[in-house]
Amino acid sequence: MSDANPAHTPLPSGIEIHLVKYEEQASASKIRAYQQVIGSLLYIQIGTHLDISFAVSHLAQYVSNPSPQHMQLAKYILAYLSGTADLWLHYNGMGREGLYGYSDSSLED
């Protein structure tokens, strides 16, 4: 995937036609490969890239019997990650104190 053209969105438009149950049976090796890619994407999604959550959760529904189109869409997400590898959020705090966060942690019964 290092030579893939970068994608600008996590999924292409019009994917609804590809997100359907695969009527044939995928081989065990293709199922295993798809499960490995989806597992890796789930790990990346949780750790660093929340922007791929929608796409990965939809593709994860097909891990028991993926079609070739499902694998192409998973590779599309990898191309998106490749194209956005140098993008990040940077918080400039208000002065020396940095970023403030607040939460309501009181428990009332």
One Martini backbone bead per residue (centre of mass of N, CA, C, O) as a GRO file, in nm:
protein
  109
    1MET     BB    1   0.049   0.067  -0.003
    2SER     BB    2   0.286   0.277  -0.058
    3ASP     BB    3   0.181   0.324  -0.380
    4ALA     BB    4  -0.075   0.452  -0.321
    5ASN     BB    5  -0.327   0.647  -0.375
    6PRO     BB    6  -0.456   0.898  -0.222
    7ALA     BB    7  -0.718   0.960  -0.007
    8HIS     BB    8  -0.983   1.202   0.105
    9THR     BB    9  -1.161   0.963   0.209
   10PRO     BB   10  -1.268   0.686   0.380
   11LEU     BB   11  -1.503   0.684   0.158
   12PRO     BB   12  -1.668   0.642  -0.111
   13SER     BB   13  -1.901   0.717  -0.312
   14GLY     BB   14  -2.144   0.470  -0.352
   15ILE     BB   15  -2.115   0.203  -0.146
   16GLU     BB   16  -2.394   0.061  -0.110
   17ILE     BB   17  -2.354  -0.160  -0.339
   18HIS     BB   18  -2.111  -0.309  -0.161
   19LEU     BB   19  -2.291  -0.329   0.117
   20VAL     BB   20  -2.327  -0.657   0.088
   21LYS     BB   21  -2.401  -0.966   0.085
   22TYR     BB   22  -2.220  -1.248   0.022
   23GLU     BB   23  -2.319  -1.527  -0.171
   24GLU     BB   24  -2.062  -1.638  -0.163
   25GLN     BB   25  -1.759  -1.817  -0.085
   26ALA     BB   26  -1.493  -1.752   0.083
   27SER     BB   27  -1.188  -1.806   0.144
   28ALA     BB   28  -0.992  -1.860   0.412
   29SER     BB   29  -0.762  -1.663   0.327
   30LYS     BB   30  -0.947  -1.415   0.270
   31ILE     BB   31  -1.072  -1.396   0.546
   32ARG     BB   32  -0.809  -1.362   0.707
   33ALA     BB   33  -0.708  -1.107   0.563
   34TYR     BB   34  -0.953  -0.930   0.628
   35GLN     BB   35  -0.938  -0.958   0.938
   36GLN     BB   36  -0.660  -0.824   0.963
   37VAL     BB   37  -0.731  -0.550   0.845
   38ILE     BB   38  -0.968  -0.482   1.035
   39GLY     BB   39  -0.810  -0.510   1.299
   40SER     BB   40  -0.611  -0.283   1.235
   41LEU     BB   41  -0.824  -0.060   1.195
   42LEU     BB   42  -0.943  -0.075   1.478
   43TYR     BB   43  -0.685   0.005   1.624
   44ILE     BB   44  -0.647   0.279   1.484
   45GLN     BB   45  -0.920   0.399   1.556
   46ILE     BB   46  -0.884   0.398   1.868
   47GLY     BB   47  -0.598   0.548   1.887
   48THR     BB   48  -0.603   0.789   1.623
   49HIS     BB   49  -0.870   0.735   1.407
   50LEU     BB   50  -1.190   0.842   1.426
   51ASP     BB   51  -1.259   0.902   1.113
   52ILE     BB   52  -1.293   0.569   1.050
   53SER     BB   53  -1.533   0.442   1.207
   54PHE     BB   54  -1.763   0.415   1.004
   55ALA     BB   55  -1.617   0.244   0.791
   56VAL     BB   56  -1.518   0.007   0.972
   57SER     BB   57  -1.793  -0.080   1.091
   58HIS     BB   58  -1.911  -0.167   0.817
   59LEU     BB   59  -1.685  -0.375   0.733
   60ALA     BB   60  -1.703  -0.559   0.996
   61GLN     BB   61  -1.976  -0.710   0.908
   62TYR     BB   62  -1.786  -0.900   0.683
   63VAL     BB   63  -1.573  -1.113   0.821
   64SER     BB   64  -1.707  -1.401   0.747
   65ASN     BB   65  -1.779  -1.289   0.422
   66PRO     BB   66  -1.593  -1.151   0.199
   67SER     BB   67  -1.559  -0.951  -0.061
   68PRO     BB   68  -1.371  -0.800  -0.294
   69GLN     BB   69  -1.500  -0.518  -0.234
   70HIS     BB   70  -1.434  -0.509   0.066
   71MET     BB   71  -1.126  -0.511   0.027
   72GLN     BB   72  -1.113  -0.253  -0.140
   73LEU     BB   73  -1.226  -0.070   0.087
   74ALA     BB   74  -1.004  -0.128   0.290
   75LYS     BB   75  -0.779  -0.013   0.103
   76TYR     BB   76  -0.897   0.270   0.091
   77ILE     BB   77  -0.846   0.334   0.388
   78LEU     BB   78  -0.540   0.302   0.366
   79ALA     BB   79  -0.508   0.535   0.162
   80TYR     BB   80  -0.615   0.749   0.352
   81LEU     BB   81  -0.397   0.714   0.570
   82SER     BB   82  -0.160   0.777   0.382
   83GLY     BB   83  -0.272   1.075   0.304
   84THR     BB   84  -0.293   1.153   0.645
   85ALA     BB   85  -0.015   1.119   0.807
   86ASP     BB   86   0.055   1.455   0.824
   87LEU     BB   87  -0.201   1.489   0.997
   88TRP     BB   88  -0.308   1.715   1.269
   89LEU     BB   89  -0.364   1.814   1.592
   90HIS     BB   90  -0.322   2.150   1.733
   91TYR     BB   91  -0.269   2.287   2.056
   92ASN     BB   92  -0.300   2.621   2.158
   93GLY     BB   93  -0.269   2.759   2.430
   94MET     BB   94  -0.357   2.991   2.684
   95GLY     BB   95  -0.061   3.010   2.727
   96ARG     BB   96   0.114   2.827   2.971
   97GLU     BB   97  -0.117   2.622   3.061
   98GLY     BB   98  -0.290   2.535   2.822
   99LEU     BB   99  -0.509   2.283   2.828
  100TYR     BB  100  -0.849   2.266   2.916
  101GLY     BB  101  -1.049   2.052   3.136
  102TYR     BB  102  -1.391   1.939   3.194
  103SER     BB  103  -1.590   1.775   3.455
  104ASP     BB  104  -1.866   1.580   3.579
  105SER     BB  105  -1.811   1.374   3.883
  106SER     BB  106  -2.077   1.362   4.013
  107LEU     BB  107  -2.262   1.151   4.239
  108GLU     BB  108  -2.608   1.099   4.219
  109ASP     BB  109  -2.895   0.932   4.381
   0.00000   0.00000   0.00000
